[in-house]
Amino acid sequence: MHARADTIAHPRIARAYRNLLLDAGFHHVELEVHTAIFTDATMQPLLAGHAEAAHQIGAVSAEQAEAWVSEQARRAQNGRLMVAVPMFLAAATR
C-alpha cells in the first residue's frame, strides 16, 4: 500500500482536510468517511496496480507480485475477496 501511495502526488491529503479548511478560513468543518466494500473482481485492476507499484520499488519480486494478484483473483472467484475503499467527505462554511 505504501508503495502505491508513493506514486500519488498527495496520497494522504484526506487526513489534512479539516486543518486545511480551517487554515483557509472556513468554519463549522464537518467530516464524514464512507467506506465502499467490494467482494468481487471489480477492484482487480486496483489490486494489480498495488502489486506492480510494490514490485517497481523493489518491495516484492515480480513472482511475488504475480502470485499475490493471482491469489486475489482466486479469492474474488470464490467469493472470499474483500477490498475496502474509504472516501472522505468534508463540508464547511465561510
Steps between C-alpha positions, in 0.01 A plus 500: 500500500777743584667430167178584315439809713845626415399514132229761577584870542323543837388154611414600855327831429164381635652483847569874477156610368379642829811702576528623141144629511552664838825658381317637195249680721213253496283433806273220614718245329343155492653181372350166415656184373311261278650162430422308185539124532570287194482121512526417131756554223405867452813620678745258333665784301555697821653200674721426200615863509596464866700188422672663202593807706646277772701315236621822336656627822651161578278416797401169339625293210306469174415144599369608839289775344357262243425236765321756718290630210412141407400428859270804504343386171434157654348663806270706277392191306425315825312788662778549757645835392442817697635839397410805708536845346446795734367825353520820702235771473565844647253787536548847649373855490686821441 
